[in-house]
Amino acid sequence: MSHRSSPHCSSPPDSQIGQPLSGKTALVTGGAKRVGRELALELARAGANVVITFRESADEAADTVRELEKTGVRSFAVQADVRSEESVRRAVADTVDLFGGLDLLVNNAAVFESAPFSEITLDQWDRVFETNTRGPFLMAREALPHLKAARGRIVNLGSLGGIHAWATHAHYCSSKAALHMLTQTMAKAFAPEVSVNCIAPGWIEMGNADELASRFAAKTPMGRNGAAQDVAEALLFFATGPHFITGQILAVDGGLGL
């Protein structure tokens, strides 16, 4: 059963007028916390009404909705499992029922896991692929009619690990590489009505700086690790830039992958 927050229904303040996403509706999977939360906030600051999905983080989702509504947009959270067809259908239907359409789908929900190759179990492999690859496929397929009607956009969250192999992340890297190819396949299949692009972040710090983070920063040409805001600004580019740009995999890694 869907869990929704009560949407904030007041009129947007004058400061919202003229924002690039004013009047648009965005659906962000896994938007309750970490990078997904910043993505949702960036879209709200640009004027979009934002729906976020969560699976278990109900308290964090409610807090994020409150923060989104402070920007003057309307928002709600829906409990959803992107691995489930029924759950995905409900999340999209709830969004369209409330806002009358859908302009932007952000496939952010993901599982990140490291394990030595020889120790990866079949359950681990399937769990990572179910969320990281099957989830975006299900979400895009369900949202497609609404996105076509709106000449909308899809932005997938890939990974530098989908471009460069990481020996202790075989299942994660493979799932993200598959998502990158899915992005390009959808870009061809959904054109010309819907543009589809992908952001591939490198090392993103979320208040968890440690020795490993310091080592990555030292290897990064830009001299630091990424922040959630870097990813959010890349999302805003794909959400507001030329609709003609499609099928692109944009590394947001400070040059780490060079």
C-alpha positions in Angstrom: 0.0 0.0 0.0 1.3 3.5 -0.9 2.6 5.7 1.9 2.2 9.3 1.0 3.0 12.5 2.8 0.3 15.1 2.6 1.3 17.3 -0.4 1.8 21.0 0.2 -0.8 22.7 -1.9 -0.1 26.4 -1.4 0.7 28.6 -4.4 4.4 29.0 -5.2 6.1 32.2 -4.0 6.9 34.9 -6.5 10.6 33.8 -6.4 9.6 30.5 -8.1 8.2 32.3 -11.2 10.5 31.9 -14.2 12.4 28.9 -12.7 13.4 26.5 -15.4 11.4 23.6 -14.0 8.4 25.6 -12.8 5.2 23.6 -13.3 7.0 20.4 -14.1 6.7 17.1 -12.2 9.7 14.9 -11.4 9.8 11.4 -10.0 13.1 10.5 -8.2 13.5 6.9 -7.0 15.5 6.4 -3.8 15.1 10.1 -3.1 14.8 10.0 0.7 18.5 10.2 1.6 22.1 10.6 0.5 22.6 11.6 -3.2 18.9 11.0 -4.1 17.9 13.6 -1.5 20.1 16.2 -3.0 18.9 15.4 -6.5 15.3 15.9 -5.3 16.2 19.2 -3.6 18.0 20.5 -6.7 14.9 19.9 -8.8 12.7 21.5 -6.3 14.9 24.6 -6.1 14.5 24.8 -9.9 10.7 24.8 -9.4 9.7 21.2 -10.1 7.1 19.4 -8.0 8.9 16.3 -6.8 7.8 12.8 -5.9 10.3 10.6 -4.2 10.2 6.9 -3.6 11.6 5.0 -0.7 11.6 1.4 0.3 12.3 1.3 4.0 13.4 4.9 4.9 10.0 6.3 5.9 11.3 8.7 8.5 14.0 10.1 6.1 11.4 10.3 3.3 9.1 12.4 5.5 11.9 14.7 6.5 13.0 15.1 2.8 9.4 16.0 1.8 9.3 18.7 4.4 12.5 20.1 3.1 11.2 20.0 -0.5 8.0 21.8 0.5 10.1 24.6 2.1 11.1 25.6 -1.4 7.5 26.3 -2.3 6.8 23.2 -4.5 4.4 20.4 -3.9 5.9 17.0 -2.9 5.0 13.6 -1.6 6.7 10.3 -0.9 5.5 6.9 -2.0 6.8 3.6 -0.6 7.9 1.6 -3.6 10.2 -1.3 -4.5 11.7 -0.7 -7.9 12.2 -4.4 -8.4 8.4 -5.0 -8.4 6.2 -4.4 -11.4 3.2 -3.8 -9.2 5.0 -1.4 -6.9 6.4 0.5 -9.9 3.0 0.8 -11.5 1.6 2.2 -8.3 4.3 4.8 -7.9 3.9 6.1 -11.4 0.1 6.0 -11.1 0.1 7.9 -7.8 2.4 10.6 -9.3 0.2 11.1 -12.4 -3.0 11.0 -10.3 -1.8 13.8 -8.1 0.0 16.0 -10.6 -1.7 15.1 -13.9 1.4 14.0 -15.7 5.1 13.3 -15.5 7.9 15.3 -17.1 11.1 13.8 -15.6 12.0 10.4 -14.3 15.3 10.1 -12.3 16.3 6.5 -11.8 18.5 6.9 -8.7 17.6 3.9 -6.5 20.6 1.5 -6.3 22.5 -1.0 -4.3 26.3 -0.5 -3.8 28.3 -3.5 -2.6 31.8 -4.7 -2.7 33.0 -8.3 -2.5 35.9 -10.4 -3.8 34.9 -11.9 -7.1 35.2 -15.5 -5.9 32.9 -14.8 -3.0 30.0 -13.2 -4.8 26.9 -15.4 -4.3 24.1 -15.8 -6.8 21.7 -14.0 -4.4 24.1 -11.1 -4.2 24.5 -10.9 -8.0 20.7 -11.0 -8.5 20.0 -8.5 -5.8 22.3 -5.9 -7.3 21.0 -6.4 -10.8 17.4 -6.4 -9.7 17.7 -2.9 -8.3 20.4 -1.3 -10.4 19.3 -2.5 -13.9 15.8 -4.1 -13.7 14.5 -1.2 -11.6 15.3 1.5 -14.1 13.9 -0.7 -16.9 10.6 -1.2 -15.1 10.3 2.5 -14.1 11.1 3.7 -17.6 8.7 1.3 -19.2 5.8 2.3 -16.9 6.5 6.0 -17.2 7.0 6.1 -20.9 3.4 6.9 -22.1 3.3 9.9 -19.7 6.8 11.1 -20.6 6.0 10.8 -24.3 2.9 12.9 -23.8 5.0 15.6 -22.0 8.0 15.3 -24.3 9.8 14.5 -21.1 13.2 13.2 -20.0 14.8 10.3 -18.2 18.1 10.6 -16.3 19.7 7.4 -15.0 22.3 7.3 -12.3 25.1 5.1 -13.5 28.6 5.0 -12.1 32.3 5.4 -13.0 32.3 1.7 -12.1 30.2 1.0 -15.2 33.0 2.6 -17.3 36.1 1.3 -15.5 36.4 -2.2 -13.9 36.7 -2.4 -10.2 38.0 -5.9 -9.2 36.1 -6.0 -5.9 32.8 -4.8 -7.4 32.1 -7.2 -10.3 28.4 -7.4 -9.7 28.0 -3.6 -9.1 30.2 -2.6 -12.1 28.4 -5.0 -14.4 25.0 -3.8 -13.3 26.0 -0.2 -14.0 27.6 -1.0 -17.3 24.3 -2.6 -18.2 22.4 0.5 -17.1 24.7 2.6 -19.4 23.8 0.5 -22.4 20.1 0.5 -21.3 20.3 4.3 -21.4 21.6 4.4 -24.9 19.1 1.7 -26.0 16.2 3.7 -24.5 17.5 6.9 -26.1 17.1 5.4 -29.5 13.8 3.6 -28.7 12.1 6.6 -27.0 13.2 9.3 -29.5 12.1 11.8 -30.6 9.6 12.4 -27.8 11.8 11.5 -24.8 15.5 12.2 -24.2 17.4 9.7 -22.1 20.8 10.4 -20.5 23.0 9.0 -17.7 25.2 10.5 -15.0 28.2 8.4 -13.9 29.5 9.7 -10.6 33.0 8.8 -9.3 33.8 8.9 -5.6 31.1 10.9 -3.9 31.6 11.9 -0.3 28.6 12.0 2.0 30.2 13.0 5.2 32.2 9.8 5.3 35.8 11.0 4.7 38.3 8.4 5.7 41.7 7.1 4.6 40.3 5.5 1.5 38.5 8.8 0.5 41.8 10.6 1.0 43.5 8.2 -1.4 40.8 8.7 -4.0 41.0 12.5 -3.7 44.8 12.3 -4.1 44.3 10.4 -7.4 41.7 12.8 -8.7 43.0 15.5 -11.1 40.6 18.1 -9.6 42.2 17.6 -6.2 39.1 16.5 -4.3 36.3 13.9 -4.2 32.9 14.7 -5.6 30.0 16.0 -3.6 26.3 15.3 -3.9 25.8 18.8 -5.2 28.1 18.0 -8.2 25.8 15.2 -9.2 22.8 17.4 -8.6 24.1 20.1 -10.9 24.7 17.5 -13.7 21.1 16.4 -13.2 19.9 19.9 -13.6 21.8 20.2 -16.9 20.1 17.2 -18.3 16.8 18.3 -16.9 16.9 21.8 -18.4 19.4 21.7 -21.2 18.7 20.9 -24.9 16.2 18.1 -25.4 18.3 17.3 -28.4 21.0 15.8 -26.2 20.2 12.1 -25.7 22.1 8.8 -25.1 24.9 10.5 -23.2 26.9 9.0 -20.3 28.4 11.9 -18.4 31.2 11.1 -15.9 31.0 13.4 -12.9 34.3 12.3 -11.4 36.8 15.2 -11.3 38.9 13.4 -13.9 39.3 10.3 -11.7 38.6 8.0 -14.7 41.1 9.6 -17.0 
